[in-house]
Structure formats: structure tokens, C-alpha cells
Amino acid sequence: MLKDLKGKTVYDLTMEEFIGLFCPQCKDCVICVKDPKTINICMSLIDSGVWDSHFRKRQD
């Protein structure tokens, strides 16, 4: 499913690639509708670093 991601941003991914990579890592995945508007918001949160600090599931 995934191709080489070197040098790419989240905006270079298809919706399916994005969902496969990031949604399983998100603590809100079970309540998310995963529609295009929500995915665009998530892409912005990931790009800015907010997703990593607030939404990523922690293994700590």
C-alpha cells in the first residue's frame, strides 16, 4: 500500500495512505468519521506538530 515516503509531507499522501498511517495511531480514531474535511484538519494538525503532542496514542 505505501510507497517511499522520503521527502514527502502529509499533503502528498492519498486519503487512503493517510488513514492507514495516522488514524490507527490517533486516540480519537474510534469516534472519528474520517471524511475529507476531518482528514484535512488532521493533516493540518500533523503538519503543525499539534497532533503529535495532543492526539497521538502514547505507549509511555
CHARMM-style PDB file with segment names, atoms N, HN, CA, C and O in Angstrom:
ATOM      1  N   MET     1       0.822  -1.195   0.000  1.00  0.00      PROA
ATOM      2  CA  MET     1       0.000   0.000   0.000  1.00  0.00      PROA
ATOM      3  C   MET     1       0.868   1.261   0.000  1.00  0.00      PROA
ATOM      4  O   MET     1       0.620   2.184  -0.775  1.00  0.00      PROA
ATOM      5  N   LEU     2       1.876   1.301   0.861  1.00  0.00      PROA
ATOM      6  HN  LEU     2       2.077   0.551   1.491  1.00  0.00      PROA
ATOM      7  CA  LEU     2       2.677   2.508   0.965  1.00  0.00      PROA
ATOM      8  C   LEU     2       3.874   2.462   0.033  1.00  0.00      PROA
ATOM      9  O   LEU     2       4.517   1.428  -0.149  1.00  0.00      PROA
ATOM     10  N   LYS     3       4.145   3.608  -0.545  1.00  0.00      PROA
ATOM     11  HN  LYS     3       3.622   4.448  -0.398  1.00  0.00      PROA
ATOM     12  CA  LYS     3       5.337   3.743  -1.376  1.00  0.00      PROA
ATOM     13  C   LYS     3       6.382   4.510  -0.576  1.00  0.00      PROA
ATOM     14  O   LYS     3       6.156   4.827   0.592  1.00  0.00      PROA
ATOM     15  N   ASP     4       7.499   4.805  -1.179  1.00  0.00      PROA
ATOM     16  HN  ASP     4       7.682   4.547  -2.128  1.00  0.00      PROA
ATOM     17  CA  ASP     4       8.565   5.539  -0.500  1.00  0.00      PROA
ATOM     18  C   ASP     4       8.053   6.916  -0.085  1.00  0.00      PROA
ATOM     19  O   ASP     4       7.576   7.682  -0.922  1.00  0.00      PROA
ATOM     20  N   LEU     5       8.152   7.229   1.203  1.00  0.00      PROA
ATOM     21  HN  LEU     5       8.540   6.607   1.883  1.00  0.00      PROA
ATOM     22  CA  LEU     5       7.642   8.497   1.716  1.00  0.00      PROA
ATOM     23  C   LEU     5       8.744   9.527   1.959  1.00  0.00      PROA
ATOM     24  O   LEU     5       8.469  10.620   2.454  1.00  0.00      PROA
ATOM     25  N   LYS     6       9.964   9.195   1.623  1.00  0.00      PROA
ATOM     26  HN  LYS     6      10.187   8.307   1.221  1.00  0.00      PROA
ATOM     27  CA  LYS     6      11.097  10.090   1.853  1.00  0.00      PROA
ATOM     28  C   LYS     6      10.878  11.429   1.147  1.00  0.00      PROA
ATOM     29  O   LYS     6      10.635  11.481  -0.059  1.00  0.00      PROA
ATOM     30  N   GLY     7      10.969  12.512   1.926  1.00  0.00      PROA
ATOM     31  HN  GLY     7      11.166  12.470   2.906  1.00  0.00      PROA
ATOM     32  CA  GLY     7      10.842  13.846   1.369  1.00  0.00      PROA
ATOM     33  C   GLY     7       9.416  14.308   1.132  1.00  0.00      PROA
ATOM     34  O   GLY     7       9.202  15.379   0.564  1.00  0.00      PROA
ATOM     35  N   LYS     8       8.440  13.523   1.554  1.00  0.00      PROA
ATOM     36  HN  LYS     8       8.613  12.653   2.015  1.00  0.00      PROA
ATOM     37  CA  LYS     8       7.039  13.886   1.332  1.00  0.00      PROA
ATOM     38  C   LYS     8       6.425  14.465   2.598  1.00  0.00      PROA
ATOM     39  O   LYS     8       6.889  14.207   3.709  1.00  0.00      PROA
ATOM     40  N   THR     9       5.390  15.240   2.411  1.00  0.00      PROA
ATOM     41  HN  THR     9       5.013  15.450   1.508  1.00  0.00      PROA
ATOM     42  CA  THR     9       4.626  15.767   3.535  1.00  0.00      PROA
ATOM     43  C   THR     9       3.302  15.019   3.607  1.00  0.00      PROA
ATOM     44  O   THR     9       2.985  14.224   2.722  1.00  0.00      PROA
ATOM     45  N   VAL    10       2.533  15.270   4.654  1.00  0.00      PROA
ATOM     46  HN  VAL    10       2.790  15.916   5.373  1.00  0.00      PROA
ATOM     47  CA  VAL    10       1.221  14.622   4.766  1.00  0.00      PROA
ATOM     48  C   VAL    10       0.320  15.010   3.603  1.00  0.00      PROA
ATOM     49  O   VAL    10      -0.580  14.255   3.236  1.00  0.00      PROA
ATOM     50  N   TYR    11       0.555  16.175   3.026  1.00  0.00      PROA
ATOM     51  HN  TYR    11       1.286  16.788   3.325  1.00  0.00      PROA
ATOM     52  CA  TYR    11      -0.277  16.638   1.918  1.00  0.00      PROA
ATOM     53  C   TYR    11       0.005  15.896   0.613  1.00  0.00      PROA
ATOM     54  O   TYR    11      -0.782  15.977  -0.330  1.00  0.00      PROA
ATOM     55  N   ASP    12       1.119  15.177   0.557  1.00  0.00      PROA
ATOM     56  HN  ASP    12       1.759  15.111   1.324  1.00  0.00      PROA
ATOM     57  CA  ASP    12       1.462  14.386  -0.627  1.00  0.00      PROA
ATOM     58  C   ASP    12       0.838  12.995  -0.599  1.00  0.00      PROA
ATOM     59  O   ASP    12       0.895  12.273  -1.595  1.00  0.00      PROA
ATOM     60  N   LEU    13       0.247  12.611   0.525  1.00  0.00      PROA
ATOM     61  HN  LEU    13       0.201  13.197   1.334  1.00  0.00      PROA
ATOM     62  CA  LEU    13      -0.356  11.285   0.670  1.00  0.00      PROA
ATOM     63  C   LEU    13      -1.776  11.269   0.132  1.00  0.00      PROA
ATOM     64  O   LEU    13      -2.475  12.282   0.172  1.00  0.00      PROA
ATOM     65  N   THR    14      -2.199  10.118  -0.370  1.00  0.00      PROA
ATOM     66  HN  THR    14      -1.631   9.295  -0.402  1.00  0.00      PROA
ATOM     67  CA  THR    14      -3.613   9.960  -0.719  1.00  0.00      PROA
ATOM     68  C   THR    14      -4.391   9.811   0.583  1.00  0.00      PROA
ATOM     69  O   THR    14      -3.803   9.566   1.636  1.00  0.00      PROA
ATOM     70  N   MET    15      -5.687   9.957   0.512  1.00  0.00      PROA
ATOM     71  HN  MET    15      -6.165  10.156  -0.343  1.00  0.00      PROA
ATOM     72  CA  MET    15      -6.516   9.815   1.710  1.00  0.00      PROA
ATOM     73  C   MET    15      -6.349   8.415   2.308  1.00  0.00      PROA
ATOM     74  O   MET    15      -6.272   8.269   3.528  1.00  0.00      PROA
ATOM     75  N   GLU    16      -6.293   7.393   1.462  1.00  0.00      PROA
ATOM     76  HN  GLU    16      -6.356   7.511   0.471  1.00  0.00      PROA
ATOM     77  CA  GLU    16      -6.142   6.019   1.938  1.00  0.00      PROA
ATOM     78  C   GLU    16      -4.794   5.818   2.628  1.00  0.00      PROA
ATOM     79  O   GLU    16      -4.726   5.168   3.672  1.00  0.00      PROA
ATOM     80  N   GLU    17      -3.725   6.369   2.058  1.00  0.00      PROA
ATOM     81  HN  GLU    17      -3.780   6.897   1.211  1.00  0.00      PROA
ATOM     82  CA  GLU    17      -2.401   6.265   2.675  1.00  0.00      PROA
ATOM     83  C   GLU    17      -2.382   6.976   4.023  1.00  0.00      PROA
ATOM     84  O   GLU    17      -1.843   6.463   5.003  1.00  0.00      PROA
ATOM     85  N   PHE    18      -2.976   8.159   4.054  1.00  0.00      PROA
ATOM     86  HN  PHE    18      -3.414   8.576   3.258  1.00  0.00      PROA
ATOM     87  CA  PHE    18      -3.014   8.931   5.288  1.00  0.00      PROA
ATOM     88  C   PHE    18      -3.757   8.167   6.378  1.00  0.00      PROA
ATOM     89  O   PHE    18      -3.269   8.045   7.502  1.00  0.00      PROA
ATOM     90  N   ILE    19      -4.934   7.656   6.043  1.00  0.00      PROA
ATOM     91  HN  ILE    19      -5.330   7.755   5.130  1.00  0.00      PROA
ATOM     92  CA  ILE    19      -5.732   6.908   7.020  1.00  0.00      PROA
ATOM     93  C   ILE    19      -4.958   5.688   7.518  1.00  0.00      PROA
ATOM     94  O   ILE    19      -4.974   5.387   8.712  1.00  0.00      PROA
ATOM     95  N   GLY    20      -4.287   4.992   6.616  1.00  0.00      PROA
ATOM     96  HN  GLY    20      -4.274   5.236   5.646  1.00  0.00      PROA
ATOM     97  CA  GLY    20      -3.519   3.815   7.003  1.00  0.00      PROA
ATOM     98  C   GLY    20      -2.347   4.122   7.923  1.00  0.00      PROA
ATOM     99  O   GLY    20      -2.017   3.328   8.804  1.00  0.00      PROA
ATOM    100  N   LEU    21      -1.720   5.274   7.716  1.00  0.00      PROA
ATOM    101  HN  LEU    21      -1.989   5.919   7.001  1.00  0.00      PROA
ATOM    102  CA  LEU    21      -0.553   5.640   8.522  1.00  0.00      PROA
ATOM    103  C   LEU    21      -0.905   6.289   9.851  1.00  0.00      PROA
ATOM    104  O   LEU    21      -0.342   5.924  10.884  1.00  0.00      PROA
ATOM    105  N   PHE    22      -1.815   7.234   9.842  1.00  0.00      PROA
ATOM    106  HN  PHE    22      -2.272   7.531   9.003  1.00  0.00      PROA
ATOM    107  CA  PHE    22      -2.027   8.057  11.024  1.00  0.00      PROA
ATOM    108  C   PHE    22      -3.249   7.697  11.863  1.00  0.00      PROA
ATOM    109  O   PHE    22      -3.192   7.785  13.089  1.00  0.00      PROA
ATOM    110  N   CYS    23      -4.329   7.301  11.248  1.00  0.00      PROA
ATOM    111  HN  CYS    23      -4.375   7.229  10.251  1.00  0.00      PROA
ATOM    112  CA  CYS    23      -5.551   7.047  12.017  1.00  0.00      PROA
ATOM    113  C   CYS    23      -5.380   5.975  13.096  1.00  0.00      PROA
ATOM    114  O   CYS    23      -5.874   6.168  14.207  1.00  0.00      PROA
ATOM    115  N   PRO    24      -4.705   4.856  12.820  1.00  0.00      PROA
ATOM    116  CA  PRO    24      -4.537   3.855  13.877  1.00  0.00      PROA
ATOM    117  C   PRO    24      -3.716   4.371  15.069  1.00  0.00      PROA
ATOM    118  O   PRO    24      -3.798   3.807  16.161  1.00  0.00      PROA
ATOM    119  N   GLN    25      -2.938   5.423  14.873  1.00  0.00      PROA
ATOM    120  HN  GLN    25      -2.871   5.881  13.986  1.00  0.00      PROA
ATOM    121  CA  GLN    25      -2.112   5.989  15.940  1.00  0.00      PROA
ATOM    122  C   GLN    25      -2.844   7.054  16.750  1.00  0.00      PROA
ATOM    123  O   GLN    25      -2.309   7.554  17.739  1.00  0.00      PROA
ATOM    124  N   CYS    26      -4.057   7.403  16.343  1.00  0.00      PROA
ATOM    125  HN  CYS    26      -4.492   6.996  15.539  1.00  0.00      PROA
ATOM    126  CA  CYS    26      -4.793   8.504  16.970  1.00  0.00      PROA
ATOM    127  C   CYS    26      -5.736   7.990  18.049  1.00  0.00      PROA
ATOM    128  O   CYS    26      -6.464   7.020  17.836  1.00  0.00      PROA
ATOM    129  N   LYS    27      -5.721   8.648  19.216  1.00  0.00      PROA
ATOM    130  HN  LYS    27      -5.131   9.436  19.389  1.00  0.00      PROA
ATOM    131  CA  LYS    27      -6.588   8.218  20.314  1.00  0.00      PROA
ATOM    132  C   LYS    27      -8.061   8.501  20.027  1.00  0.00      PROA
ATOM    133  O   LYS    27      -8.927   7.932  20.691  1.00  0.00      PROA
ATOM    134  N   ASP    28      -8.367   9.355  19.068  1.00  0.00      PROA
ATOM    135  HN  ASP    28      -7.663   9.817  18.528  1.00  0.00      PROA
ATOM    136  CA  ASP    28      -9.755   9.659  18.719  1.00  0.00      PROA
ATOM    137  C   ASP    28     -10.256   8.846  17.531  1.00  0.00      PROA
ATOM    138  O   ASP    28     -11.345   9.111  17.023  1.00  0.00      PROA
ATOM    139  N   CYS    29      -9.490   7.870  17.083  1.00  0.00      PROA
ATOM    140  HN  CYS    29      -8.605   7.654  17.495  1.00  0.00      PROA
ATOM    141  CA  CYS    29      -9.823   7.090  15.888  1.00  0.00      PROA
ATOM    142  C   CYS    29     -11.202   6.434  15.974  1.00  0.00      PROA
ATOM    143  O   CYS    29     -11.923   6.389  14.978  1.00  0.00      PROA
ATOM    144  N   VAL    30     -11.573   5.931  17.135  1.00  0.00      PROA
ATOM    145  HN  VAL    30     -10.987   5.967  17.945  1.00  0.00      PROA
ATOM    146  CA  VAL    30     -12.840   5.200  17.261  1.00  0.00      PROA
ATOM    147  C   VAL    30     -14.060   6.103  17.117  1.00  0.00      PROA
ATOM    148  O   VAL    30     -15.145   5.619  16.791  1.00  0.00      PROA
ATOM    149  N   ILE    31     -13.906   7.398  17.354  1.00  0.00      PROA
ATOM    150  HN  ILE    31     -13.025   7.791  17.618  1.00  0.00      PROA
ATOM    151  CA  ILE    31     -15.050   8.305  17.227  1.00  0.00      PROA
ATOM    152  C   ILE    31     -14.984   9.178  15.975  1.00  0.00      PROA
ATOM    153  O   ILE    31     -15.892   9.970  15.721  1.00  0.00      PROA
ATOM    154  N   CYS    32     -13.918   9.035  15.198  1.00  0.00      PROA
ATOM    155  HN  CYS    32     -13.181   8.392  15.404  1.00  0.00      PROA
ATOM    156  CA  CYS    32     -13.699   9.876  14.016  1.00  0.00      PROA
ATOM    157  C   CYS    32     -14.519   9.381  12.826  1.00  0.00      PROA
ATOM    158  O   CYS    32     -14.638   8.176  12.606  1.00  0.00      PROA
ATOM    159  N   VAL    33     -15.085  10.319  12.059  1.00  0.00      PROA
ATOM    160  HN  VAL    33     -14.989  11.298  12.238  1.00  0.00      PROA
ATOM    161  CA  VAL    33     -15.873   9.964  10.873  1.00  0.00      PROA
ATOM    162  C   VAL    33     -14.995   9.762   9.636  1.00  0.00      PROA
ATOM    163  O   VAL    33     -15.445   9.181   8.649  1.00  0.00      PROA
ATOM    164  N   LYS    34     -13.760  10.233   9.681  1.00  0.00      PROA
ATOM    165  HN  LYS    34     -13.394  10.705  10.483  1.00  0.00      PROA
ATOM    166  CA  LYS    34     -12.781  10.073   8.590  1.00  0.00      PROA
ATOM    167  C   LYS    34     -13.292  10.564   7.235  1.00  0.00      PROA
ATOM    168  O   LYS    34     -13.030   9.946   6.203  1.00  0.00      PROA
ATOM    169  N   ASP    35     -14.014  11.666   7.249  1.00  0.00      PROA
ATOM    170  HN  ASP    35     -14.227  12.168   8.087  1.00  0.00      PROA
ATOM    171  CA  ASP    35     -14.456  12.274   5.995  1.00  0.00      PROA
ATOM    172  C   ASP    35     -13.359  13.232   5.505  1.00  0.00      PROA
ATOM    173  O   ASP    35     -12.447  13.560   6.263  1.00  0.00      PROA
ATOM    174  N   PRO    36     -13.440  13.681   4.254  1.00  0.00      PROA
ATOM    175  CA  PRO    36     -12.378  14.547   3.711  1.00  0.00      PROA
ATOM    176  C   PRO    36     -12.116  15.809   4.539  1.00  0.00      PROA
ATOM    177  O   PRO    36     -10.963  16.218   4.678  1.00  0.00      PROA
ATOM    178  N   LYS    37     -13.152  16.426   5.085  1.00  0.00      PROA
ATOM    179  HN  LYS    37     -14.088  16.094   4.972  1.00  0.00      PROA
ATOM    180  CA  LYS    37     -12.964  17.640   5.884  1.00  0.00      PROA
ATOM    181  C   LYS    37     -12.166  17.323   7.154  1.00  0.00      PROA
ATOM    182  O   LYS    37     -11.245  18.057   7.511  1.00  0.00      PROA
ATOM    183  N   THR    38     -12.520  16.240   7.822  1.00  0.00      PROA
ATOM    184  HN  THR    38     -13.268  15.643   7.531  1.00  0.00      PROA
ATOM    185  CA  THR    38     -11.810  15.844   9.036  1.00  0.00      PROA
ATOM    186  C   THR    38     -10.368  15.470   8.728  1.00  0.00      PROA
ATOM    187  O   THR    38      -9.459  15.840   9.471  1.00  0.00      PROA
ATOM    188  N   ILE    39     -10.150  14.744   7.645  1.00  0.00      PROA
ATOM    189  HN  ILE    39     -10.889  14.443   7.041  1.00  0.00      PROA
ATOM    190  CA  ILE    39      -8.791  14.349   7.260  1.00  0.00      PROA
ATOM    191  C   ILE    39      -7.941  15.584   6.970  1.00  0.00      PROA
ATOM    192  O   ILE    39      -6.769  15.621   7.348  1.00  0.00      PROA
ATOM    193  N   ASN    40      -8.504  16.591   6.311  1.00  0.00      PROA
ATOM    194  HN  ASN    40      -9.455  16.561   6.005  1.00  0.00      PROA
ATOM    195  CA  ASN    40      -7.756  17.830   6.050  1.00  0.00      PROA
ATOM    196  C   ASN    40      -7.379  18.537   7.348  1.00  0.00      PROA
ATOM    197  O   ASN    40      -6.280  19.078   7.468  1.00  0.00      PROA
ATOM    198  N   ILE    41      -8.293  18.531   8.322  1.00  0.00      PROA
ATOM    199  HN  ILE    41      -9.186  18.091   8.224  1.00  0.00      PROA
ATOM    200  CA  ILE    41      -7.993  19.126   9.630  1.00  0.00      PROA
ATOM    201  C   ILE    41      -6.851  18.356  10.287  1.00  0.00      PROA
ATOM    202  O   ILE    41      -5.924  18.958  10.828  1.00  0.00      PROA
ATOM    203  N   CYS    42      -6.920  17.027  10.241  1.00  0.00      PROA
ATOM    204  HN  CYS    42      -7.673  16.538   9.802  1.00  0.00      PROA
ATOM    205  CA  CYS    42      -5.861  16.204  10.832  1.00  0.00      PROA
ATOM    206  C   CYS    42      -4.524  16.446  10.149  1.00  0.00      PROA
ATOM    207  O   CYS    42      -3.492  16.507  10.817  1.00  0.00      PROA
ATOM    208  N   MET    43      -4.527  16.584   8.834  1.00  0.00      PROA
ATOM    209  HN  MET    43      -5.366  16.535   8.291  1.00  0.00      PROA
ATOM    210  CA  MET    43      -3.288  16.867   8.112  1.00  0.00      PROA
ATOM    211  C   MET    43      -2.670  18.170   8.606  1.00  0.00      PROA
ATOM    212  O   MET    43      -1.454  18.259   8.779  1.00  0.00      PROA
ATOM    213  N   SER    44      -3.500  19.171   8.830  1.00  0.00      PROA
ATOM    214  HN  SER    44      -4.487  19.099   8.690  1.00  0.00      PROA
ATOM    215  CA  SER    44      -3.004  20.454   9.337  1.00  0.00      PROA
ATOM    216  C   SER    44      -2.446  20.305  10.749  1.00  0.00      PROA
ATOM    217  O   SER    44      -1.413  20.888  11.079  1.00  0.00      PROA
ATOM    218  N   LEU    45      -3.134  19.520  11.583  1.00  0.00      PROA
ATOM    219  HN  LEU    45      -3.973  19.047  11.316  1.00  0.00      PROA
ATOM    220  CA  LEU    45      -2.663  19.292  12.948  1.00  0.00      PROA
ATOM    221  C   LEU    45      -1.332  18.541  12.952  1.00  0.00      PROA
ATOM    222  O   LEU    45      -0.453  18.840  13.760  1.00  0.00      PROA
ATOM    223  N   ILE    46      -1.183  17.577  12.060  1.00  0.00      PROA
ATOM    224  HN  ILE    46      -1.897  17.334  11.404  1.00  0.00      PROA
ATOM    225  CA  ILE    46       0.075  16.830  11.960  1.00  0.00      PROA
ATOM    226  C   ILE    46       1.183  17.733  11.454  1.00  0.00      PROA
ATOM    227  O   ILE    46       2.286  17.726  12.000  1.00  0.00      PROA
ATOM    228  N   ASP    47       0.905  18.508  10.420  1.00  0.00      PROA
ATOM    229  HN  ASP    47       0.009  18.514   9.976  1.00  0.00      PROA
ATOM    230  CA  ASP    47       1.905  19.386   9.824  1.00  0.00      PROA
ATOM    231  C   ASP    47       2.418  20.412  10.831  1.00  0.00      PROA
ATOM    232  O   ASP    47       3.594  20.777  10.804  1.00  0.00      PROA
ATOM    233  N   SER    48       1.541  20.878  11.718  1.00  0.00      PROA
ATOM    234  HN  SER    48       0.586  20.582  11.740  1.00  0.00      PROA
ATOM    235  CA  SER    48       1.927  21.892  12.698  1.00  0.00      PROA
ATOM    236  C   SER    48       2.548  21.303  13.966  1.00  0.00      PROA
ATOM    237  O   SER    48       3.108  22.041  14.777  1.00  0.00      PROA
ATOM    238  N   GLY    49       2.455  19.979  14.147  1.00  0.00      PROA
ATOM    239  HN  GLY    49       2.001  19.380  13.488  1.00  0.00      PROA
ATOM    240  CA  GLY    49       3.002  19.339  15.344  1.00  0.00      PROA
ATOM    241  C   GLY    49       2.007  19.193  16.475  1.00  0.00      PROA
ATOM    242  O   GLY    49       2.319  18.569  17.489  1.00  0.00      PROA
ATOM    243  N   VAL    50       0.813  19.755  16.329  1.00  0.00      PROA
ATOM    244  HN  VAL    50       0.560  20.262  15.505  1.00  0.00      PROA
ATOM    245  CA  VAL    50      -0.197  19.690  17.385  1.00  0.00      PROA
ATOM    246  C   VAL    50      -0.697  18.259  17.579  1.00  0.00      PROA
ATOM    247  O   VAL    50      -0.896  17.822  18.712  1.00  0.00      PROA
ATOM    248  N   TRP    51      -0.899  17.536  16.495  1.00  0.00      PROA
ATOM    249  HN  TRP    51      -0.738  17.891  15.574  1.00  0.00      PROA
ATOM    250  CA  TRP    51      -1.397  16.158  16.585  1.00  0.00      PROA
ATOM    251  C   TRP    51      -0.464  15.305  17.431  1.00  0.00      PROA
ATOM    252  O   TRP    51      -0.921  14.524  18.267  1.00  0.00      PROA
ATOM    253  N   ASP    52       0.830  15.447  17.221  1.00  0.00      PROA
ATOM    254  HN  ASP    52       1.201  16.081  16.543  1.00  0.00      PROA
ATOM    255  CA  ASP    52       1.808  14.633  17.941  1.00  0.00      PROA
ATOM    256  C   ASP    52       1.741  14.865  19.444  1.00  0.00      PROA
ATOM    257  O   ASP    52       1.891  13.923  20.222  1.00  0.00      PROA
ATOM    258  N   SER    53       1.520  16.091  19.855  1.00  0.00      PROA
ATOM    259  HN  SER    53       1.398  16.856  19.223  1.00  0.00      PROA
ATOM    260  CA  SER    53       1.513  16.379  21.286  1.00  0.00      PROA
ATOM    261  C   SER    53       0.157  16.169  21.952  1.00  0.00      PROA
ATOM    262  O   SER    53       0.098  16.034  23.174  1.00  0.00      PROA
ATOM    263  N   HSD    54      -0.930  16.138  21.190  1.00  0.00      PROA
ATOM    264  HN  HSD    54      -0.883  16.248  20.198  1.00  0.00      PROA
ATOM    265  CA  HSD    54      -2.250  16.043  21.814  1.00  0.00      PROA
ATOM    266  C   HSD    54      -3.100  14.848  21.409  1.00  0.00      PROA
ATOM    267  O   HSD    54      -3.957  14.425  22.185  1.00  0.00      PROA
ATOM    268  N   PHE    55      -2.893  14.292  20.230  1.00  0.00      PROA
ATOM    269  HN  PHE    55      -2.196  14.635  19.600  1.00  0.00      PROA
ATOM    270  CA  PHE    55      -3.794  13.249  19.742  1.00  0.00      PROA
ATOM    271  C   PHE    55      -3.148  11.879  19.552  1.00  0.00      PROA
ATOM    272  O   PHE    55      -3.856  10.872  19.523  1.00  0.00      PROA
ATOM    273  N   ARG    56      -1.835  11.818  19.422  1.00  0.00      PROA
ATOM    274  HN  ARG    56      -1.261  12.636  19.446  1.00  0.00      PROA
ATOM    275  CA  ARG    56      -1.159  10.531  19.205  1.00  0.00      PROA
ATOM    276  C   ARG    56      -1.314   9.658  20.447  1.00  0.00      PROA
ATOM    277  O   ARG    56      -1.186  10.134  21.575  1.00  0.00      PROA
ATOM    278  N   LYS    57      -1.593   8.371  20.224  1.00  0.00      PROA
ATOM    279  HN  LYS    57      -1.697   7.984  19.307  1.00  0.00      PROA
ATOM    280  CA  LYS    57      -1.627   7.409  21.324  1.00  0.00      PROA
ATOM    281  C   LYS    57      -0.216   7.271  21.858  1.00  0.00      PROA
ATOM    282  O   LYS    57       0.725   7.071  21.090  1.00  0.00      PROA
ATOM    283  N   ARG    58      -0.066   7.374  23.133  1.00  0.00      PROA
ATOM    284  HN  ARG    58      -0.830   7.536  23.757  1.00  0.00      PROA
ATOM    285  CA  ARG    58       1.256   7.251  23.756  1.00  0.00      PROA
ATOM    286  C   ARG    58       1.447   5.843  24.289  1.00  0.00      PROA
ATOM    287  O   ARG    58       0.527   5.258  24.861  1.00  0.00      PROA
ATOM    288  N   GLN    59       2.623   5.309  24.103  1.00  0.00      PROA
ATOM    289  HN  GLN    59       3.370   5.785  23.638  1.00  0.00      PROA
ATOM    290  CA  GLN    59       2.965   3.983  24.605  1.00  0.00      PROA
ATOM    291  C   GLN    59       3.705   4.076  25.939  1.00  0.00      PROA
ATOM    292  O   GLN    59       4.162   3.061  26.465  1.00  0.00      PROA
ATOM    293  N   ASP    60       3.825   5.280  26.488  1.00  0.00      PROA
ATOM    294  HN  ASP    60       3.454   6.104  26.061  1.00  0.00      PROA
ATOM    295  CA  ASP    60       4.590   5.509  27.728  1.00  0.00      PROA
ATOM    296  C   ASP    60       3.983   4.794  28.906  1.00  0.00      PROA
ATOM    297  OT1 ASP    60       4.503   4.884  30.018  1.00  0.00      PROA
TER     298      ASP     60
END
